[in-house]
C-alpha cells in the first residue's frame, strides 16, 4: 500500500471512543469527558496540560503545582461502534458521559467538572 491508501484506510477506521478521565492521584479529584477518538483526546489533554493551555483552569493549576507524575489518564468506558460506518455517535456518547457523571459526581471537592444546568 502507498501512503495515500494507508491514510485513506486510517480515516475509514473507527477509532476507540467512549469515556476518559484524568485523575489526580494525590487528591483523587477527577476530570471526566467523552470523545469519538479516545487516544486523540487523551493526547490532546496531556499536551494542553504540559503546555499550560488546558481550558479547565483548576485542573491546570493542580497539574502545574503537583506535576505530571501526579496525574493518570484513564479510559473508563468504551462505546461499541455500530455496523453503519456513517453513524453519528454524538448522542450516544453524551448519554454515556451523563451516566458516568451521575455515577462518579466529579464536581466541586470531588472533581474538576462543572455541573451543566
C-alpha positions in Angstrom: 0.0 0.0 0.0 1.1 3.5 -0.7 1.0 6.4 1.8 -2.3 7.8 0.3 -4.0 4.4 0.6 -2.9 4.0 4.2 -4.1 7.4 5.2 -7.5 6.7 3.5 -7.8 3.4 5.3 -7.0 5.0 8.6 -9.7 7.7 8.1 -12.2 4.9 7.4 -11.3 3.0 10.6 -13.5 3.7 13.6 -11.3 4.9 16.5 -11.9 3.7 20.1 -14.5 6.0 21.5 -16.0 6.4 24.9 -15.4 8.0 28.3 -12.0 9.0 29.7 -10.8 10.6 33.0 -7.8 12.5 34.2 -7.3 11.6 37.8 -5.2 13.5 40.4 -3.5 10.7 42.3 -2.8 13.0 45.3 -6.3 14.4 45.9 -8.4 11.8 44.0 -10.1 14.6 42.0 -11.4 13.6 38.5 -11.9 15.3 35.2 -14.3 13.3 33.1 -15.0 13.6 29.4 -16.1 11.8 26.3 -14.6 11.5 22.8 -15.1 9.8 19.4 -11.3 9.3 19.5 -10.1 8.4 22.9 -6.4 8.2 22.1 -6.5 11.6 20.4 -8.4 13.3 23.2 -6.1 11.9 25.9 -3.0 13.0 23.9 -4.6 16.4 23.4 -5.4 16.9 27.1 -1.9 15.8 28.1 -0.3 18.2 25.6 -2.5 21.1 26.8 -1.7 20.4 30.4 2.0 20.1 29.8 2.0 23.5 28.0 -0.3 25.4 30.3 -3.1 25.5 27.8 -5.9 23.5 29.3 -9.4 25.1 29.3 -10.1 23.8 32.8 -8.2 26.3 34.9 -8.5 24.4 38.2 -7.2 21.2 36.7 -4.4 23.2 35.0 -3.4 24.8 38.3 -3.3 21.5 40.2 -1.3 19.9 37.3 1.2 22.8 37.4 1.6 22.5 41.2 1.7 18.7 41.5 3.4 17.8 38.2 2.6 15.3 35.5 3.6 12.4 37.7 0.6 13.0 40.0 -2.0 12.5 37.2 -3.1 9.5 35.3 -5.1 9.4 32.1 -7.5 6.5 32.0 -10.2 5.1 29.8 -13.4 4.5 31.8 -15.7 3.0 29.3 -15.9 2.2 25.6 -18.8 2.9 23.2 -19.1 0.0 20.7 -19.3 1.1 17.1 -22.4 0.3 15.0 -22.3 -1.7 11.8 -23.0 1.5 9.8 -19.7 3.3 9.4 -21.5 6.6 8.8 -23.3 6.5 12.2 -23.1 9.7 14.3 -22.2 8.7 17.9 -22.7 12.2 19.4 -25.9 11.4 21.2 -24.8 8.0 22.4 -21.5 9.5 23.8 -23.4 12.3 25.5 -25.7 9.8 27.2 -22.8 7.6 28.3 -21.0 10.6 29.6 -24.1 11.7 31.6 -24.3 8.2 33.1 -20.7 8.4 34.3 -21.0 12.0 35.5 -24.0 10.8 37.6 -22.1 7.8 38.9 -18.8 9.5 39.8 -20.0 13.0 40.5 -16.7 14.7 39.7 -17.8 18.1 40.9 -16.5 20.6 43.5 -14.3 18.8 46.0 -14.5 15.5 44.1 -13.5 16.7 40.7 -12.8 19.3 38.0 -16.1 19.1 36.1 -18.8 21.7 36.3 -22.5 20.9 36.5 -24.5 21.8 33.4 -27.8 23.4 34.2 
